[in-house]
Each structure stands twice: as C-alpha cells, then as structure tokens.
Amino acid sequence: MTSPFKLVRDPLWNTIRLDATAARIVDTAAFQRLRYIRQLGLAHLVYPGATHTRFDHALGVYHLTKTALRHLRERGGVPPEVWRGEELIPYAALLHDIGHYAFSHALEELEPEQVPTDHEEASSQFFASPMLRDALAPLGLTASEDIHEIIRGRSALPLRGLVSGSLDLDKMEYLRRDARFCGVPYGEVDVDRLLQGLVLLPAPETGLYEVGVHEKAVAALESLLFAKYQMFRNVYWHHAVRGATVLYKRIVEEALRSGLIDAEELVGPTDEELLYEIGRRAAEDDSEVSERLATRWLPALRQRRLPKRAVELTAADLRGRAVEDWAAADSPWKRAVENELASDLGLEPGEVMIDFPAKAAMFQLDVLVERRDGAVERLGQGGLPGVLDLPQVTRELYTSARVLRVFTFERRELDASVVLEKITRPVEMG
C-alpha cells in the first residue's frame, strides 16, 4: 500500500513529513524551480556553505507551520470560527516564496519601475499555472486565490499571522537555516519555546482573534529579534556580500536600461538562467553597454572579482550627519552622483556604486501578548513596559547595523570627506 505521506530528510528539522497535497505542490514545476534560487542570493561567494535554496527553506516553513497548528489545537480554548481556513495555512507557508526573483531579494532593491513588483505579488504568475492550480484543486475552487491572499498579507483569516506577520514561521526558519549553512553562531532562535508560546488571542481593539504569544515566551521573541540583528550585521550586510549584490544589481540594471531584457522577463528565471540569458544577449549585441557586460561585469561576478570598498562609514563615522534619502534606494539622482565619482576616479560610467542598505521592518513588531494575569495587550513599536521595552534599543541596533559604503569596480581610494559632502547632510544633535 502506498503511503499518503512523503518523508524528507532535513539537516535542520530532521524529518519533514509532507502530506499528499503538499507532495503534489512540491512536484509542480513552479515549486521545483525553487531548487535553483539560492536562499541568500550571492552570500555563497563569502560563506561557501550558503548554497541552500528557497526549496529547502519552504519545506522547513511548512514543517514549522504544521507544528505550530498542532500546538495551537492542543491549547484550544477559542471559538470554532477561529479555525476557519486552517486547512490552507500549511500550503500558504509552503508556497510563501514561490514568486522569488533570481538570487532572492537583491532585485527588489532596484527602482520600482524597473522591477514588476515584490516577490509576494510576482507569485501571481505561478499561482496561475495549470499544474499548481491542479495540485491545489482538492482544497476547493478558490484555494489558489485564498492562499495567494494569505501570502500577500491581505487575508482576514485569524491564522494568517503564522504565514505573514511579526510572528510568522518564515523568520524563525530562515534565521536558523541561514546561520547553520553559513557556519556562524548568530542565528540562534529559541524556536521550540516560541512555538509552545503561541496563542490565539482576541485583539483588544476589535475582539477579532489573531496569532499572539504568551508573556512567558517573550524572552524567546527577544532571541528572534537579536538573532535577526546579528545576521544582518554579520552576514546579510557583510561588506563582500553587499559588494557582490551591488555588482549583480548593476548588471541587471544595465541590461534593463539598454533593452537587453524587459522587466517582465525577471519573473521566472532561476539564478543561473538569468545570468546566462543576459550574457548570451550581451555577447550578440555590439553596444558599449553590452560589451562591458559581456567582457567585464559578468566575468567579474562569476570569477568573484568583486567591487572594492573605496570608503566605508559606520554609524560612529556618520555621527551628526544624515545619509540622503536617495542613497538608500536606486534612483536617477544616485546614479548621477555615482557617475560623477566614477569620472573623478578615472572609472567607466556605472563602475562606482553607493550602498546604504535599508530594512525598515527589521524590528517590526505588532504582536498580541497574553499577560500572566490573562490580560491581552498589543506589543507594537512602542514596546510594552515591563515586558519588552524595545524602541530605543531597536533604533540603536538598526543604526549600528547599517554601513554607508562606496564600491568601485577597480581599487580606488576615496576621501571620506568627499562622500560626507556629496551623500550626507548635517543634522541637529538632540
């Protein structure tokens, strides 16, 4: 007799058991594509073990979601209607990354008009595929649309917070997995305590139920927040990882600007497919941009000849100065300043890259907390006195994690005062 389950061996969670619907989803072409999208983009050029993919991460999130639902069921104590849509939640967790671009999040940093949309919205193309719709059909006629709404954070289901929100299982999974495969000790999250501390609570403002946490598990929630800070500071925003990322973004940006590829073509290709296609088209084109892509930039990325730091300014170096808003995102103004610096340094246009990564939601908090006396309160950006006093701490951690860098394709030295004058402005000290 054929088992209705598929077992997957995983280095992080040991055995992951896929039910029949999950197995059908995993067997679709849309999901198999995730085997070829690296979880950490170009971080493997710095941490050789970081070759894990969106595929294994998605399986892990599915596994944690099933575990969380089991804990919540055992806890009980909520009206039956709170479980509405429960059957969709594990598959929304499994599919939450289905729309990712090549090399994960890097392309979402480009100008909005250059990228069709974020990866949650881009997933609509995959949800429209007949194979995936067939896999989801046993869940109901509107399952595909309903799951897509959960992933995009637009669902009204009480359990949606397990997939999209401050307590979603995605964060718990990727921090542990990323740390393991990078070989660093920074991503330790007390996942077991967090899962056991999850509760379904009525919001004080509306009476509607949401996923929350018991006060006794707040220390585990702190472990998640500080693990995230350490991973951004030491891995995700490591100078060489950012150097590889800005070079990759510049390659795609130039390919888009020159018409070698269209924005819509960014949805669908895997990591290697996108680089190969840009390289193939550049080799067949005789423009100056194509020549630079084919002979300089693409070979540099593949051979790990990454851009060098011409200057690096930490929070301490920036004290009393504010980095201009345009420096945190790609924009025509930023490009003009970069090309001005390139000319001053004797480099080709496009071969100076300003980098000041942003993650405004790094410490995003909007969580219901069940106090020890049974009261329910909302823990937001203002913290919760006596439980988690985060505002000042998180602002300082976020500021210290961000570093302003100017990368150059060939090694150059750049005076910090020039960068401060062109990219920052003085601010009043409080």
N, C-alpha and C positions, 0 to 999 in steps of 0.2 A: 504494500500500500504506500502510495506517495505521500510524504509529509506535507501538510499545508504550510509549513514554515521553512524558511531558508536561514541557515546559520552562517554568520560571517565572523571570522576571527579578526579581532581588532587589537592593536598594541596598547590602546588606552583603556578600553572598556571590556576587554577580554572577548566575550561572545555577545554579538548583536543578533537578535532573532527578528527576522523580517517576516511579517505575516503575508498572506497571499497577495493582498492589494499592494503592499509595499514592494514585494518582489516583482510584481508586474510593472510598477513605476520604474524601479531600478533597471529593468530590462529594456526600457524605451531608449531610442537614440538620443532624445533630449537629455536624459539623465546620464547616459554613458559618456556624453560629451564632457561632463564634469571631471572625468578621469584625467583630462588633458588641460584643465585650468588649475594652475598652481594656487594653493591657498594664500600664500604670502607673496604673490607676484614675483619680484626679482630678488627676494631675500636669500634665495639659494646661492646667489653669487657671493654672499658674505657668510651665511651659515649653510654649509654644504648639505646638511641633513634636511633642510627646509624644502623638500621636494614633495611634501604631502599636498593633497589636492582637495578641491571643493567636494569631490566624490566622497572621500573618507570622512570629511568633516560633516557632510549632510547625513551620513549614516549615524554618526555619533549624536547629532542633534535629535534625530528620530528616536534613538535609544533613550536619551535622557528625557525626552518628552513622554515616552511611554512610562518610564519610571515615575516621573512627576505625577502623571494622571493616576497611577496606581496609589501613590501616597495620598493624593487628594481624595480619592474614592474611599480609602481606608479611614481617613479622618472624618468624612461625612459631615453631618450637621448643617447642610444647606438645602434649600428648596429644590425639588426635582428640576425646575426650569433652568437652573444654573448650569445643568449638564447639556443644555441644548447645543448641538453641533460638536459634541465631544468626539464623535467618530471621525471628524475631519481634521482635528488638530494634529495628530501624528503625521499625516500626509502633508499638511502645510509645513510642518517642521522639516520633513524630508525634502520638500521642494523649495524651501525658502531662498536658495541660492541659484535656482535654475536659470536665471537670466544674466548671470555674471559675464562681464566682458573678459577678453583675454587679459591675463595677468591681474585678474581680480579688480581691485579698487582704483588702480592708477588712472585709468581714463576718465573716471568721474571727476578728476581734478581739472580737466580741460574746460575751456569756455563752454557755457551751456549750449550755445548754438552749434558747437562742433560735435557734441555727443547727443544722440537721440533723447536719452533720459537716463535716470539712475537704474541700477540693476533690478530693483523690485518692479519698476514699470516695464522695463525691457522684457521681463519674463512673460509678458502677454503673448509674444510671438511663439513661445514654446508651449504655452497652455492651449494655443490654437491648433497645435499639431494633432492630426488624427490619432496617432499612436498613443500619445499621452491622454487624450480625451477618452479613448477606448479603455485605457488602464484605470481611469477614474470612474468610468460609467457605472460600475456596481454600487458606487456611493450615492447615486442619484443624478437626475438630469442636470441640476445646476451645480454639481460638485466642483467642476473646474473653475467656474466663476466665483463660487463661495471661497474656495481655497485661495484663489488669487487675491481676493479682498482681505483675507486674513494676513497674507504675506505683506500686503501693502499697508497694513495697519488701519484699514478702513472698515473692518468688521465690527459688529456690535455684540458678537458672541462673548459671554463672560470669560471664557477660557482663552481668548485671543492673546492675552498677555504672556502666555507660555511661548508664543512664536514671535511677537512683536511688542517690545516694551522694555522697561528698565530691568525686569527680572527674566527676560527671555533666555531660553536654554542655549541659544546661539552663543552668547557671550561666555557662559560657563564652559562650553565645549571648546571654542577656538582658543581661549587663553591657555587651557591645559594642553591642548594638542600642539599649539604653536611652540610653547615652551619645551615640550618633550622633543619635538623634531628639530628645534634649533639647538638643543642641548644646553639650555640656560635654566637657572633656578628661579626665574622671576614670575612665572605664571601660576603659582600655586594658589588654587582657589579651593575652599572647603566645600566642594560640590555636594557631598553626602549631607552635610549639615544644612546647606541651603535647600536641597530638595526636601528634606524632612521638615524644614521650617515653613514650606509653602502652605498657604491657607487661602481659602476663598472667602472674601470679606465684602460686606456691603459698604459702598462709598458713603461717607457722612453727608456729602453734598446731594446725592441723588437716590441713595438706597439701592442702587444697582450693584450687582456683585462684580468683583474684579479679583484677579490673582494678586495676593499680597504675601506678607511674611510675618511670622510671629516675632515679637521683640527678642526672644531668646536666640534667634538666628541672625540678629543684626550684625554681630561680630563676623559672621561668615560673609555677609553682604559687604562689610568693610574689606574683607580679604579680596573680593572680586574687584572692588574699586582700585585698591592699591596695586593689585596684580596688573590691571589694565594700565595704570600709570607707568609701572616698571617696564612693561612690554613695549609701550610706545617709546619711552625714553631710550631703552637699550636695544630694541630690535626693529620695530616698525619705522622709527625715525633715526636709526643708525646712519651715520653720515654716508657710508658707502651704499647702503640700501637706497637712500634718497638720491645719491648720485646716479645709480642705475635707473631709478624711477624717472628722474628728470630727463635723462637721455632717451628713454623709451617714449615718454610723453612728447618730446621734441620730434622724434621720428614720426610718430603718428600725426602730430600736429602739422608737420611739413607735408606729409602725404595727403592730408585733407586739404590744406591750403592750395596745393599745387594741382588738385583734382585727380591725383593718382587713385584715390579711393573716395567713396562717398560715406557720409556719416552713417547711413543705414547699413552699410556693409560691416560696421563694427559689431553689430548684434549677430552672434552666431559662431564666428571663427574661434578656434582654440588658440592657445598661446602661440604654438609653432605655425599654425595655419596663417595667422595674421602677419607675423614677421616674414614668412615665406612669400606671401602674396604681395606685400609691399616691396620686398626685394625683387621679385620677378618683374613687377611692373616698372620699377625704377630702372632696372637693367635694360628694359626695352624702350625707355624714353630718353631723349637726348637733351633734356633741360638741365640747367645748372643745379637745380634742387635735386633732381633725380640722380645726378652724378655724385652729389655729396652724400645722399642716402645710400647709394649702392657701394661706394668705394670708401666712405669714411665712417658714417654713423652706425649703420647696421653691422659691419665687421667689428667695430669697436665694442658694441653691445655683446655680440656673440663671443668675442675673444676676451671679454672682461677688461677692456681698456676703458675704464670708467672716467667720467669727468672728475677733475681735481678741485679741491677746495681752494679758492683764491682768498677767501676770507670766511671766518666763522665767528658769529657774535652770539653769545649766550645771554640769558636774562640779566646777568650781572653787567655784561658789556652794554646792554641796552637800557640800563637804569636811567630814568629821566627822559627817555625817548620812546616814542610810539612808532611801530612799523606801519607804514602807509597801508591802507586797506587793500589797495590794488596789488600789493606784493604777495598776499596770501592766496590769490587765485590767478589763473592765467587770464590775461586781458591784453588788448592792444597797447595800453599805456605801459604795462610791464614789459612787453616785447620791445617797445621803443627804447626804454631805459637799458634793457639788456643789450640791444644792438649798439647803443651809444657806448656802453662799456666795452663791447667787443671791438669797436673801431679804435678806442683808446688803447686797447691791449694788443692790437695787431692781429685780431682773430676775424674769422669769417662771420657774417651775419648768422645769428642762431646758435653761435658757439659759446655764448655766455648765458647762464641760467640762474635766475634768482629763485631761492627756495625758502619758503617760510610756511611749513605745513600747518594745517589747521584741523582740529577735530572738536568743534564746539560742543558736541554731545559726549565728550569723553567721560564726564562725570554726571551725565543726565540722570536725574532721579525723579520719579513720580510713582511712589510706591505706597500702598496702604500697609500700615503696621498695626498688628493686634497687640495692644499693651498687655502687660501681665495681669492687669485688673479687668481685662475683657474689652476695654475701650478701643475703638478703631480711629486712628489718626492718619493723616496723609503726610508722608515724608517727601518733601519736594526740595527745590534748590535752596530753600532757607534752612534746611536741616530740621531736626526735631530735638528740642532741648532735652537733655538727659538721655537721649537715645543715640543720635548721630548728629553732631554739630559740624557739618561739613563746609559751609560756604567759604570761609576764609582759607581753610586748608586746601580745598579743591582749586580755588583760584591760583594759589601759590604753586601747587603741583603742576597745573596746566601751564602756567607761565614758565616754570623751570624746565618743562619737557620740550618746549619749543625753542628751536635754534634757527637764527637767520643765517643762511649760507649763500655765497655766490660761487657757483661752479663754473669752471672753464674747461673746454674740450682739451686744450693743451695746458700744461702747467704754467701758471702766471701768478704774480704777486699783486695784490690789490690793497691799497691803503684803507684801513678801516674807516678813517675819517671821510673818505670819498663815499663809501657805502652809507655811512650815517647821514651824510648830507643829502644824498640822492634818494634814499629809500625810507628814511625815518624823519620824524618831526619832534620838537621838544614838547614835553607835557609838564603841566604843573604837578609838583610833588605834594601829596596830601600830608 
